[in-house]
């Protein structure tokens, strides 16, 4: 389950006439309408990772702020039926779960504490595809 991130060949170089996300064929997929934007985001990530990673970090920050504000409304205001509750849980819960999975994985596989892992996650988007030679696929790998 945890291993190197392997990007599909069409996202990097395509033997067909199209390049990037346009080379992928989603005609038989039941999720073809949501797969196309996801494939385009992955193609953009491969082509120019820094802005895409910064956008992802911004979306993550917004989702967690929304969750924290919802928590404050519930805790301090006693409002358990707020309009933002369902939306904040729907967006933040998978992100929190993925983050906790990554923390546990880093502890078991690399014996890496959460603080150094957070430092790595904070620095990695700034050094990807730079002088370090760090690629997008190696962001989660041990140093």
KOLPALO-524513 format. One record per residue (C-alpha): x, y, z; residue number from 1; residue in three letters. Coordinates in Angstrom, 2 decimals, m for minus. Layout:
BEGIN
+---------+---------+---------+-----+------+
:       u :       v :       w : seq : type :
+---------+---------+---------+-----+------+
:       X :       Y :       Z : NUM :  Ala :
...
+---------+---------+---------+-----+------+
This chain:
BEGIN
+---------+---------+---------+-----+------+
:       u :       v :       w : seq : type :
+---------+---------+---------+-----+------+
:    0.00 :    0.00 :    0.00 :   1 :  Unk :
:    2.81 :    2.39 :    0.84 :   2 :  Unk :
:    5.52 :    2.56 :   m1.72 :   3 :  Unk :
:    6.92 :    4.80 :   m4.34 :   4 :  Unk :
:    4.39 :    6.90 :   m6.16 :   5 :  Unk :
:    4.31 :    5.67 :   m9.74 :   6 :  Unk :
:    2.90 :    8.12 :  m12.23 :   7 :  Unk :
:    1.14 :    6.66 :  m15.25 :   8 :  Unk :
:    3.29 :    6.80 :  m18.36 :   9 :  Unk :
:    0.90 :    9.06 :  m20.32 :  10 :  Unk :
:    1.31 :   11.84 :  m17.77 :  11 :  Unk :
:    5.03 :   12.13 :  m18.35 :  12 :  Unk :
:    5.54 :   11.01 :  m21.94 :  13 :  Unk :
:    2.96 :    9.55 :  m24.22 :  14 :  Unk :
:    3.56 :    7.25 :  m27.17 :  15 :  Unk :
:    0.24 :    8.46 :  m28.64 :  16 :  Unk :
:   m0.44 :   11.74 :  m30.36 :  17 :  Unk :
:   m1.73 :   13.49 :  m27.23 :  18 :  Unk :
:    0.41 :   14.48 :  m24.29 :  19 :  Unk :
:   m0.32 :   14.75 :  m20.59 :  20 :  Unk :
:   m3.89 :   14.33 :  m19.41 :  21 :  Unk :
:   m5.34 :   14.44 :  m22.93 :  22 :  Unk :
:   m3.58 :   11.15 :  m23.76 :  23 :  Unk :
:   m5.53 :    9.25 :  m21.10 :  24 :  Unk :
:   m8.64 :    7.39 :  m22.18 :  25 :  Unk :
:  m11.56 :    7.48 :  m19.73 :  26 :  Unk :
:  m14.32 :    6.37 :  m22.09 :  27 :  Unk :
:  m15.04 :    3.12 :  m20.23 :  28 :  Unk :
:  m14.70 :    4.57 :  m16.73 :  29 :  Unk :
:  m17.80 :    5.19 :  m14.65 :  30 :  Unk :
:  m16.09 :    8.23 :  m13.11 :  31 :  Unk :
:  m14.82 :    9.70 :  m16.38 :  32 :  Unk :
:  m16.15 :   13.21 :  m15.64 :  33 :  Unk :
:  m14.29 :   13.48 :  m12.36 :  34 :  Unk :
:  m11.23 :   11.59 :  m13.64 :  35 :  Unk :
:  m10.44 :   14.15 :  m16.35 :  36 :  Unk :
:   m9.87 :   17.09 :  m13.96 :  37 :  Unk :
:   m7.91 :   14.81 :  m11.64 :  38 :  Unk :
:   m5.71 :   13.68 :  m14.53 :  39 :  Unk :
:   m5.20 :   17.30 :  m15.56 :  40 :  Unk :
:   m4.14 :   18.19 :  m12.01 :  41 :  Unk :
:   m1.65 :   15.30 :  m12.02 :  42 :  Unk :
:   m0.28 :   16.39 :  m15.40 :  43 :  Unk :
:    0.10 :   19.94 :  m14.08 :  44 :  Unk :
:    1.82 :   18.55 :  m10.99 :  45 :  Unk :
:    4.36 :   16.67 :  m13.08 :  46 :  Unk :
:    5.01 :   19.65 :  m15.37 :  47 :  Unk :
:    5.30 :   22.36 :  m12.70 :  48 :  Unk :
:    5.09 :   20.95 :   m9.17 :  49 :  Unk :
:    5.76 :   23.99 :   m6.97 :  50 :  Unk :
:    2.63 :   26.04 :   m7.73 :  51 :  Unk :
:    0.42 :   22.95 :   m7.68 :  52 :  Unk :
:    1.83 :   21.83 :   m4.32 :  53 :  Unk :
:    1.36 :   25.35 :   m2.93 :  54 :  Unk :
:   m2.28 :   25.31 :   m4.13 :  55 :  Unk :
:   m2.80 :   21.95 :   m2.43 :  56 :  Unk :
:   m1.25 :   23.24 :    0.80 :  57 :  Unk :
:   m3.55 :   26.28 :    0.64 :  58 :  Unk :
:   m6.64 :   24.11 :    0.16 :  59 :  Unk :
:   m5.54 :   21.91 :    3.06 :  60 :  Unk :
:   m5.07 :   24.97 :    5.27 :  61 :  Unk :
:   m8.53 :   26.29 :    4.37 :  62 :  Unk :
:  m10.19 :   22.93 :    5.11 :  63 :  Unk :
:   m8.54 :   22.64 :    8.52 :  64 :  Unk :
:   m9.39 :   26.26 :    9.41 :  65 :  Unk :
:  m13.00 :   25.58 :    8.50 :  66 :  Unk :
:  m12.97 :   22.46 :   10.68 :  67 :  Unk :
:  m11.45 :   24.41 :   13.59 :  68 :  Unk :
:  m14.01 :   27.22 :   13.26 :  69 :  Unk :
:  m16.80 :   24.65 :   13.20 :  70 :  Unk :
:  m15.31 :   23.08 :   16.31 :  71 :  Unk :
:  m15.35 :   26.49 :   18.02 :  72 :  Unk :
:  m18.99 :   27.08 :   17.07 :  73 :  Unk :
:  m19.93 :   23.71 :   18.55 :  74 :  Unk :
:  m17.77 :   23.98 :   21.65 :  75 :  Unk :
:  m18.27 :   27.62 :   22.56 :  76 :  Unk :
:  m21.66 :   28.31 :   21.01 :  77 :  Unk :
:  m23.35 :   24.96 :   21.57 :  78 :  Unk :
:  m24.67 :   24.94 :   18.00 :  79 :  Unk :
:  m24.55 :   21.32 :   16.84 :  80 :  Unk :
:  m26.77 :   21.83 :   13.78 :  81 :  Unk :
:  m24.66 :   24.45 :   11.99 :  82 :  Unk :
:  m24.75 :   24.69 :    8.22 :  83 :  Unk :
:  m20.97 :   24.37 :    7.95 :  84 :  Unk :
:  m20.69 :   21.20 :   10.03 :  85 :  Unk :
:  m21.40 :   18.67 :    7.29 :  86 :  Unk :
:  m19.28 :   20.45 :    4.68 :  87 :  Unk :
:  m16.30 :   20.89 :    6.99 :  88 :  Unk :
:  m16.40 :   17.25 :    8.03 :  89 :  Unk :
:  m16.76 :   16.10 :    4.43 :  90 :  Unk :
:  m13.69 :   18.04 :    3.30 :  91 :  Unk :
:  m11.43 :   17.82 :    6.37 :  92 :  Unk :
:  m12.01 :   14.25 :    7.56 :  93 :  Unk :
:  m10.25 :   12.52 :    4.62 :  94 :  Unk :
:   m7.35 :   14.97 :    4.86 :  95 :  Unk :
:   m6.94 :   14.41 :    8.59 :  96 :  Unk :
:   m7.16 :   10.65 :    8.06 :  97 :  Unk :
:   m4.51 :   10.72 :    5.34 :  98 :  Unk :
:   m2.26 :   12.85 :    7.54 :  99 :  Unk :
:   m2.60 :   10.46 :   10.46 : 100 :  Unk :
:   m1.89 :    7.52 :    8.14 : 101 :  Unk :
:    1.29 :    9.24 :    6.96 : 102 :  Unk :
:    2.40 :    9.96 :   10.53 : 103 :  Unk :
:    1.88 :    6.34 :   11.59 : 104 :  Unk :
:    3.58 :    5.05 :    8.42 : 105 :  Unk :
:    6.61 :    7.30 :    9.01 : 106 :  Unk :
:    6.84 :    6.08 :   12.59 : 107 :  Unk :
:    6.67 :    2.38 :   11.69 : 108 :  Unk :
:    8.78 :    2.40 :    8.54 : 109 :  Unk :
:   11.32 :    5.15 :    9.22 : 110 :  Unk :
:   11.08 :    5.53 :   13.02 : 111 :  Unk :
:   10.44 :    9.20 :   12.26 : 112 :  Unk :
:    8.69 :   11.32 :   14.88 : 113 :  Unk :
:    5.85 :   13.64 :   13.81 : 114 :  Unk :
:    7.82 :   16.89 :   14.22 : 115 :  Unk :
:   10.65 :   15.98 :   11.78 : 116 :  Unk :
:    8.00 :   14.64 :    9.38 : 117 :  Unk :
:    6.15 :   17.95 :    9.57 : 118 :  Unk :
:    9.41 :   19.81 :    8.93 : 119 :  Unk :
:   10.04 :   17.63 :    5.87 : 120 :  Unk :
:    6.51 :   18.29 :    4.62 : 121 :  Unk :
:    6.97 :   22.02 :    5.15 : 122 :  Unk :
:   10.27 :   22.21 :    3.25 : 123 :  Unk :
:    9.63 :   19.68 :    0.46 : 124 :  Unk :
:    7.38 :   21.80 :   m1.81 : 125 :  Unk :
:   10.06 :   24.50 :   m1.91 : 126 :  Unk :
:   12.90 :   22.18 :   m2.93 : 127 :  Unk :
:   11.11 :   19.85 :   m5.36 : 128 :  Unk :
:   12.66 :   19.88 :   m8.85 : 129 :  Unk :
:   15.42 :   22.16 :   m7.62 : 130 :  Unk :
:   19.10 :   21.66 :   m6.91 : 131 :  Unk :
:   18.34 :   18.77 :   m4.57 : 132 :  Unk :
:   17.07 :   16.54 :   m7.36 : 133 :  Unk :
:   13.92 :   15.73 :   m5.34 : 134 :  Unk :
:   11.08 :   14.69 :   m7.63 : 135 :  Unk :
:    7.35 :   14.76 :   m6.97 : 136 :  Unk :
:    7.34 :   10.97 :   m6.59 : 137 :  Unk :
:   10.01 :   11.14 :   m3.88 : 138 :  Unk :
:    8.29 :   13.65 :   m1.60 : 139 :  Unk :
:    7.14 :   10.98 :    0.86 : 140 :  Unk :
:   10.26 :    8.85 :    0.72 : 141 :  Unk :
:   12.98 :    8.81 :    3.38 : 142 :  Unk :
:   15.78 :   11.28 :    2.87 : 143 :  Unk :
+---------+---------+---------+-----+------+
